[in-house]
Amino acid sequence: MAEYVGRGLHGQIVETVGTRIVQGRLRVGETLDMSSLIDELGISQTVLREAVKVLTAKGLVDARQKRGTFVRPREDWNLLDADVIRWQFAADVPELVLRDLAEVRLVVEPAAARLAAERRTEEDLTALEAALARMGETSGDPAEAAEADLAWHRALLRATHNELLQRMDVFIGPALAERDRLVHSAEADNPVPAHEPVLRAVRDADPSAAEQAMRALLARADADLARTADPSRTPTEAGADDDRAGRNSGHGTEPEDREAP
């Protein structure tokens, strides 16, 4: 799951070839022209071979006798890999990743908030409070804001004391980091007020309130992202998005009043 950015020549080749595959510049089923890559990138056969081993482990390529090394179908890619997630954002088509992230978070994080309220320790509360305080001290720096936001969500997963839920940050972490960079770079609303009710409910050991507060937080996150994609959207429209997200989550309305999907 390791990222290879900044790890010397070997890492640069993994980055270059991996990005080309995810962007579709090297198409599914296409055989890599190893000699051309060696000449173009000015590297040795050994360096390229080692990079291909990494890409093979990520599910992006495979090798067969008489066929050579070729790009595998997308369904074979390790889509939970941090690099593969990041390369999809770099491909300027992150919509699918963002949609999948939103859906996974809606499944996982309200339940995680409920468990955290039931199981949190003083150490967990300290970590959540520290991350929230850091969010309020980022002074508009998008990178720092994204790191603080990610630290808070990871602390929440740890507070569940469920090892499998904690490992959900393998997917949620990298994708959320990229999503937060988009949102915070566009000067989204201060994230602290949306996170405070979740922390308060976890501190009060109120599972239902924690779950509902997390659903509200996710609705706010969706509205922030929608406003990032369309800066012309007004706060009123964003509020309407929040209301719709709340209705779709099953809170605040009867089933017959929910909007059709």
C-alpha positions in Angstrom: 0.0 0.0 0.0 3.0 2.3 0.2 3.3 5.4 -1.9 6.3 5.7 -4.2 6.5 9.5 -4.7 9.9 10.9 -3.9 11.6 7.5 -3.6 14.3 7.8 -6.1 14.5 6.7 -9.7 12.6 3.5 -9.0 9.7 5.4 -7.5 9.6 7.9 -10.4 9.2 5.1 -12.9 6.5 3.5 -10.9 4.8 6.9 -10.8 5.2 7.6 -14.5 4.0 4.2 -15.8 1.3 3.8 -13.2 -0.2 7.2 -14.0 -0.2 6.5 -17.7 -2.1 3.3 -17.1 -4.7 4.9 -14.9 -5.1 7.8 -17.3 -5.7 5.4 -20.1 -2.6 6.5 -22.1 -1.6 2.8 -21.8 -4.8 1.0 -22.5 -6.2 -2.2 -21.0 -4.8 -5.2 -22.9 -2.0 -3.1 -24.4 1.5 -4.7 -24.2 4.2 -2.4 -22.8 7.0 -1.7 -25.2 9.8 -2.2 -22.7 12.6 -1.1 -25.1 10.8 2.1 -25.9 10.2 2.9 -22.3 13.9 2.2 -21.4 15.0 4.6 -24.2 12.3 7.3 -23.4 12.9 7.3 -19.7 16.7 6.8 -19.8 16.7 3.9 -17.4 18.2 0.5 -17.3 16.3 -2.8 -17.9 16.8 -3.6 -14.2 15.1 -0.4 -13.0 12.1 -0.9 -15.3 11.8 -4.6 -14.3 11.7 -3.6 -10.6 9.1 -1.0 -11.3 7.0 -3.5 -13.2 7.1 -5.8 -10.2 5.5 -3.0 -8.1 2.9 -2.4 -10.7 2.2 -6.1 -10.9 1.6 -6.2 -7.2 -0.9 -3.3 -7.6 -2.8 -5.4 -10.1 -2.1 -2.9 -13.0 0.0 -5.2 -15.2 0.8 -8.8 -15.7 3.2 -10.8 -17.9 2.9 -13.8 -20.1 5.3 -15.7 -22.2 5.2 -14.7 -25.9 2.9 -11.8 -25.0 5.1 -9.7 -22.7 3.9 -7.3 -20.0 0.4 -6.0 -20.6 -2.1 -3.8 -18.8 -4.7 -5.7 -16.9 -8.5 -4.9 -16.8 -9.6 -2.3 -14.3 -11.5 -4.9 -12.3 -8.1 -6.5 -11.5 -6.5 -3.3 -10.2 -6.0 -3.0 -6.5 -8.3 0.0 -6.1 -7.6 0.2 -2.4 -3.9 0.9 -3.1 -3.0 4.4 -2.0 -1.1 5.1 -5.2 -3.9 3.8 -7.5 -6.3 6.1 -5.7 -4.0 9.1 -6.1 -3.3 8.4 -9.7 -7.1 8.4 -10.4 -7.3 11.9 -9.0 -4.3 12.9 -11.1 -6.1 11.6 -14.2 -8.5 14.6 -13.9 -11.5 12.1 -13.7 -11.9 11.7 -9.9 -15.7 11.6 -10.0 -15.9 7.8 -9.7 -13.5 7.7 -6.8 -15.4 10.6 -5.0 -18.7 8.8 -5.5 -17.3 5.5 -4.2 -15.7 7.3 -1.3 -18.9 9.1 -0.3 -20.9 5.8 -0.4 -18.3 3.9 1.6 -18.1 6.7 4.2 -21.9 6.7 4.5 -21.8 3.0 5.2 -18.8 3.0 7.6 -18.5 6.3 9.5 -22.0 6.6 11.1 -21.6 3.1 12.4 -18.0 3.9 13.5 -19.2 7.0 15.4 -21.8 4.9 17.2 -19.2 2.3 18.2 -16.7 5.1 19.2 -19.4 6.5 21.5 -19.7 3.1 23.2 -16.0 2.2 23.4 -13.9 5.3 23.4 -11.2 5.8 26.0 -9.8 9.0 27.4 -6.8 8.5 25.1 -9.2 8.4 22.1 -10.9 11.6 23.2 -7.6 13.3 23.6 -6.6 12.3 20.0 -10.0 13.5 18.6 -9.8 16.8 20.5 -6.2 17.4 19.4 -7.1 16.8 15.7 -10.1 19.1 16.0 -8.0 21.8 17.6 -5.5 21.4 14.8 -8.3 21.9 12.2 -9.0 25.3 13.7 -5.4 26.3 13.6 -4.6 25.6 10.0 -4.9 29.3 9.0 -6.3 28.5 5.6 -3.4 26.2 4.6 -5.1 23.5 2.4 -2.5 20.8 3.0 -2.5 21.3 6.8 -6.3 21.4 6.8 -6.5 18.1 4.9 -4.0 16.5 7.2 -5.9 17.6 10.3 -9.2 16.4 8.9 -7.7 13.0 8.0 -6.1 12.7 11.5 -9.6 13.3 13.1 -11.3 10.6 11.0 -8.5 8.1 11.6 -8.8 8.8 15.4 -12.5 8.1 15.2 -11.9 4.8 13.5 -9.3 3.9 16.2 -11.9 4.8 18.8 -14.1 1.9 17.6 -11.5 -0.5 18.9 -12.5 -2.7 16.0 -9.3 -3.8 14.1 -11.1 -4.3 10.8 -12.8 -0.9 10.9 -9.5 0.7 11.8 -8.1 -0.8 8.6 -10.8 1.0 6.5 -8.4 3.9 6.5 -6.4 2.0 3.9 -9.1 3.2 1.4 -10.7 6.1 3.3 -7.4 7.7 4.2 -5.9 8.2 0.7 -9.2 9.1 -0.9 -10.2 11.4 1.8 -6.9 13.1 1.7 -7.3 13.8 -2.0 -10.9 14.9 -1.6 -9.9 17.3 1.3 -7.2 18.9 -0.9 -9.8 19.7 -3.5 -12.3 21.1 -0.9 -9.9 23.0 1.3 -8.1 24.5 -1.8 -11.5 26.0 -2.8 -11.9 27.7 0.6 -14.7 25.5 1.9 -16.5 26.3 5.1 -14.7 25.9 8.4 -14.9 22.1 9.1 -14.7 22.5 12.9 -18.4 23.2 13.6 -19.4 20.1 11.6 -17.1 17.8 13.5 -17.8 19.2 17.0 -21.2 17.5 17.4 -19.7 14.1 16.6 -17.0 14.6 19.2 -19.5 15.9 21.7 -21.7 12.8 21.3 -18.7 10.5 21.5 -17.5 12.2 24.6 -21.0 12.0 26.1 -21.2 8.2 25.2 -24.4 8.8 23.2 -24.3 6.3 20.3 -27.5 7.5 18.6 -26.4 11.2 18.7 -23.0 10.3 17.4 -24.4 8.4 14.5 -26.8 11.2 13.6 -24.1 13.9 13.9 -21.8 11.9 11.6 -24.6 11.7 9.0 -25.0 15.5 9.2 -21.2 15.9 8.9 -21.2 13.7 5.7 -24.1 15.7 4.3 -22.1 18.9 4.9 -19.0 17.3 3.2 -21.1 16.4 0.1 -22.4 20.0 -0.1 -18.8 21.4 0.2 -17.7 19.1 -2.6 -20.6 20.0 -4.8 -19.8 23.7 -4.2 -16.1 23.0 -5.1 -17.2 21.5 -8.4 -19.6 24.4 -9.1 -18.5 27.6 -7.3 -21.6 29.4 -8.6 -23.7 27.4 -6.2 -25.1 29.5 -3.3 -25.2 28.7 0.4 -29.0 28.2 0.0 -28.4 25.5 -2.6 -25.8 23.9 -0.4 -28.3 23.9 2.5 -30.9 22.2 0.2 -28.3 19.5 -0.5 -27.8 19.0 3.2 -31.6 18.6 3.6 -31.7 16.1 0.8 -28.8 14.1 2.1 -30.4 14.0 5.6 -33.6 12.7 4.1 -31.8 10.1 2.0 -30.0 8.9 5.2 -33.4 8.2 6.8 -33.3 11.0 9.4 -35.7 13.9 9.8 -38.5 12.7 7.6 -41.0 9.9 7.0 -40.2 7.4 4.2 -43.0 8.7 2.0 -41.5 12.2 2.0 -38.1 11.1 0.8 -37.0 12.1 -2.7 -36.7 9.4 -5.3 -33.1 8.4 -6.0 
